Amino acid sequence: DHCVETVNVMVATRTGNLAAAAHSEELQALAAQCGEALEIFNEALVNCKNLAAAAALDLMPSQRIYNDKELVPDDVGFKQCIEPCPLMQRTEDLDTLLDEGDKAHWALLAKIGPQDTQTMSQIDVLELIRKRWPAGSRWHHPVAAKGATFAYHPGPKSRQAAW
């Protein structure tokens, strides 16, 4: 009950809509589902810790986005006395949000997958990714995780999934 209530308050606070916080009866109906989700999360966490790449990820420093584009280790930003960019949704328009999400999706895949793209333009890299890494497929030996044998491309979020 406490976990469900905590999630409810966090969502209401994050959305800025405290009046929309669910009532106790509604929360009780969610308790079993939250318990199941927590079990799945804990199982996944145990599985992740058993992977060889987990140790490498644990050693990576915490990073944040600076200057609207750069991922920088926290200690570097602290030493330079700069604050990370606030993460915010810039519009309420679903079409714009989906378009921005699609661009971010492909930019992220470009950083994850290809190995030798330093000499290619960003447009060429994105074309390569779109052709060679369709949704539902794998990119073998991604550059972003040296110990990984592949990276999976789930595809961009659909309009239907966004609702």
Disulfide bonds with the S-S distance in Angstrom:
none
